Amino acid sequence: MKENHANSYNNLEEDSIDVIALLKTLWTGKKLIVKTTILFFIIGCIVALLSPVVYTAQTTFVPQVSEDQMSSSKGGLGSLASLAGINLNSEVSSDSYLSPLLYSKLAESEEFSFKIINEEIVNLNGDKLTIKEYLILEYSSFNFNPIGLIKKYTTGLFIYDETKKNSDDVFKGFNFLSEEDFDLVTSFKENFTISLNEKEGYIMVVATDKSAFISTQLVEKITKNLQSKIIELRTNKIKERLAYSKEQYEIKQGEFDLLQKKLAEFKDSNKNISTARFMSELQKLESEYQLQQNILINLASEYNNNKIKLNKDTPIFSVIDEVSVPNERSKPKRSLIALIYLFLGVVVSAVYLLAKEPLTGIIKNISEA
């Protein structure tokens, strides 16, 4: 028993000696730690000062959903009936309902971003330019490649003309982006995010830029295009039905007008005739007239119902947080950057001092072997 206590005491003493030895090593190299920390702090301050300023603008809105669509999305009797192979809300779910979970996915498509970058914005000088032109100016100011520039305007001219001629024929009719447009779209997509809060049911659009005014306009353009896309997807099928019912109504209206005119002319031309043949022809025309009138009434009812459904299914967006020009930058956090570099300087110098002797010994043993 005493031996166990003695062994544990010796182990504790060895551990204490190791800790003390490490602290002595750090204390001996305190000048190096101080110098390294100051150097890293200076580097951190330089990085913080040279880091580009970024402003963040945002808006929050809620897409209003009709009661029918809410009931279909939540399930209820519809979900129970679907287990038995019966869909009580098939028209609502298939025609107009678009899950809010898909809203943020719309912005991931290149087509969505490419459409936005071709829209106009205004800079602080009051000059109008497209987002694409703005991105090209920003990209060229930070990325200058003289070799690529020389190649572009020498041998690249001949290659460009040939490939352009071929691409116009091959990619005609396809949603094709050039390499330049794809790079711009990729760069643009890094400047904004669209997030959905599933619990609260709101959508947040956030955009960043070095200009507070530009970031605000980006949020407005993205939000407008996102809402338009949502409306388009939500009302696509009902619009097709509305157009079809309108077309059929107009066709039947023309046929009905001709039949009505024909019936009137027949009556006018045979006012004083009451033969059996006349009565039979009149009855035939009146029956056809009544049938066409009923069909026209039904088509008119369907057309009006589709118009009502279109108005009902067109989503309305309630803005919770209006976008405004940010007064303070979101990046860089200069004080935080300086503190991180300060801490990094302490860690790097301490690790160097503690690992110096063991590494030297290992290298020496390897060289001697």
N, C-alpha and C positions, 0 to 999 in steps of 0.2 A: 504494500500500500504506500509506504514511504517512497519506494522507488518510483512509482507512478507519479507522485507529487513532484518528485525531483526532476523527472523527465519533462513533465509539463512546464515546470518553472524554467528549465533550460531552454525549451523551445520558445517560450515567451520572451526569454532574454535575448535569444538569437534574432527573433522578429524585431524586437526593440532596437537591437544593434543595427539591423538592416535599415530600419526607418531613419534612425539617427544618421547613418552613413549617407543615405539619400539626401537628407536635409543638409548635411555638411557639404555634399557635392554641389547642391544648389546654392548654398551660401558662398561657397568658394567662387562660383561663376556668376555671382550677383551682378558684376559689372557687365558681363555679356548679356545677361537677361535684361538689364536696364537699357543697354544700347539697342538690342534687338527690338524691344518693346517700343522704344521711341521711334526707331526706323519704321516699324510696321504702322505705328500710329500716324506718322507723317505720310506714308503711302496711302493709308486709309483716308486721310483728309484730302489728299490729291484726287483719289478715286471718287470720293463723295462730291468734290467740287466740279470734277469733269463729267460726272454722270449726267446724261441728258434729263432735263425736266419733263415730267409727264403729268398731264392733267386727266382726271377721270370724271366723265359725266354719265349720268344714269337716269333711267325712268322706270317706273313700275306701273303695270296695268293689269286689269282682270278681264278676261273674256267672259261676257255674260252668256249663260247657257239656258235654253228654254227648259220648261218643266218636263216636257216629254223626253228631251235628250238626257236630262239629269236622271230620270227614272230608268231609261234604257242603259245608261252608263253604270248606275248603281246596282242594277240587277233586279231585285225584288221578284215579282211573279214571273218576269221575263226570263230570269236566270233559272228559276225552278222549272218553267215550262220547257226551256231549252234542253233540260236533261231528258225530257220525253220526246225530243225531236220537234218541238213546237216553238216557233219564234213569234212572240206576241208583238215585238217591236222591230220587225224586219225592215219596214219602210224607213223608220227613223234612223236605225243603226246603220243601214247600208247607204242611205241617200244623203243624209245631212250631218250625221254625227262624226266628228273628228276628235279623237282622244287628245286632250291637252298635253299628254305625255309626248306627243309627236311634234309639238310646236317648236321646241328647242332643236329638234333634229332637222327642221327645215333650213336652218341657217348653215348647216354643214355642207350643203350642196354648193358646187362651184357656180352653178347657174344663178343661184340666189345672190351670191357675192358679186358676180360679174355684172349683173343687172344694176346693182347699187353703185359700183365704181364708175359707171357711165353717167351718173347723175351729177348735177352741178352743185357746187358749194361756193361760198364767198369767203375770201381771206380778210385779214384785218385791214388791208389797203382798199377793200371794196372791189377787188378784181374777181370776176367770175371765172371759174375753171372746174373741170370735172374732177371727181375724186381720183380717177385714173391719172390725170395730168399732175395732180398734187402728189400722188405716190411716186410718180416717175421723177419729179423734182427732188423729193426727199431721198429717193434711192440713189440718184446720180450724185447728190451732194455728199453722201456718206460712202459711196463705193465708186472709186475712180480706177479703171483698169486700162492703162494706156495700150497694152499689148492687144487686148480685146477690141479696143477702139480702132487701132490700126488695121487689124484683121477684118473688122466689120466693113470699113470703107475701102478696102482693097480687094482681096480675093473673096471676101464675103458678099460683095455686090453681085458677082456672077452666080454664086451659089444661091443667094437669096432669090434672084430672079427666076432661076430654074425651079427651085423647090416651091416657090410661090405659085408658079404656073401649074405645077403638078398637084399641089395641095388644093388649089381651087377646083380642080376636076375630081380629085379623089374624095375630098372631105365635104363636097357640096351636099347640103341636105342633112349634115350631121352637126350635133352640138359640139363643135371642136374648138378648143382654145389653143392659141399659139403658145409657144414657150414663154414669151414675154408676158402675155396675159395671165398665164397660169402662175408665174412668179408673183405678179402683182396681186392676184386673187389670194394666193397663199399668204403674202405679206399683210393684206388687208384683213384676213380672217384672224390674224394674231392680235389685231387691234380692238376686237370686240368679242363679247360673250353674251349669250342668251341663256339664262337659267330659269328653271321652273321650280317653284316651291309647291310640291305635291300636297303638303298638309294644308297650307293656307290658300292654295289655288291661284297664286298670282305669278306673273311673268316679269322678270327683270332684264332689261337691256342695258349693258354697260359698254362704253367705248372709251378708249384712251388715245391721247395724242399729245405732242409737245405744245400744241396751241389749245388753250381752254375753249376758245370760240369754235375751232374746228371739231373738237371732241363732242361739243353740244350738237353741232349739225350732223355729225355721224350718227349719234343716237336717234335724232329725228328721222333721218333717212332710213336707218335700219328698222326702226319701229313702224314707220309707214309701210315699208315693203313687206315686213313680217305680217302685219295686220291684213294687207291686201292679199297676201298669199293664203292666209287662213280663210279669208272670206271666199276666195276663189275655190279652194278645196272643199269648203263646207257647202257651197251653193252650185257646184259644177253640174251635178246630176239634175237638180231641180231646174236649173237654167235650160238644160237640154230638153226636159219635159215641157217647160214653158214654151220654148221655141217651137217644139213639135205640135203642141196643142194649138198654138197661135196659127201655125201654118195650116193645120187641118180645119180650123175654124174659118179662116179666110177662104179656103177652097170651097167649103160647104156654103159659106155665105154667098159666094159668087154663083154657085149652082142654085141656091134657093132664090136668089134675085131673078135668075133667068126663068125658073119655074113659075115664080110669082107673076112675072111679066107675061109668060105664056098663058097662064090661067086667066089673067085679066083680058088678054086679047081674045081668047076663046069665048069668054062670056060676052064681050062687046060685039063680036062678029056674029053671035047667035042669040041675040036678045029675044027675037020673036019666034024662035024655034023651040019646040018642046017634044020632039020625037024621042022614041026609046033609045035610038042610037046616040042622040045628043046627050041624053041623061046618063047613059052608060059612059060616054067619053068624059063628061063633066065629073061624074063620080070617081072615075079613074084618076083624073088630074087632081081632084081635091084630096083623094087618099094619098097620092104621091106628095102633094103639097104638105099635108099634115105630118106625113112621115119625115119629110125633110125638115120641117119646122121643129119636130121633136128632137131630131138628131142635132140640129143647130143649137137648140136650147141646152142640150146635154154638153155639147162641145164648148159653148159659152160658159157653162157652169164649171167645167173642168179647167178651162183657161183662167177663170177668175180664182178658182181654188189654188191653182199653181202660183198665181201672182201673190195670193195671201201667204202661201207656204214659203215663197221666196223671201217675202218681207219678214216672216216669222223666223226663218232659219238663218237669215243674214245676221252674223254675230255683232254685238255692240260691245265696245271696249270702254271700260270705266278706268280712267287714269287715277291712280292713287298718289303717285309721286311725279309731279311734272318735272320735265328736264329743265335744268337751268345751268348757266355758265358757271363752272366751279371757280371759286376765289382762291383756293389753296391747292398747291400741287400734291399729288398722291405719291410721287416718286421724284427724286430719291429721298430716303430717310437718312439724311447726312449724319446726324448724331449716332444713329444705330450703326451705320457703316463704319464710322470711326471707332466705336466701341468694339465691334466685331474684329477689326484689324488689331486693336489693342490687345484683346484677349488672345487672338491668334499669335501675336508676337510673344506673349508670355508662354503659351503652350509650346510653340516651336523651339524656343530657346531652352526651355526646361527639358523637353524630350532630347534635344541635341546633347545637353550636358549629361543626362542620365544614361544615354545610349553610347556615348563616346568611348568610355573605357572598355565596356563589354565588347563592342564591335572591334576596337583596336586589338584586344586580346584574341578574338576569334580570327581576325585577319593574320595576326602574327603566328598563331598556331597552324593555320593553313599554309602559310609561306614556309614555315620550318618543316612541315611534313612533306 
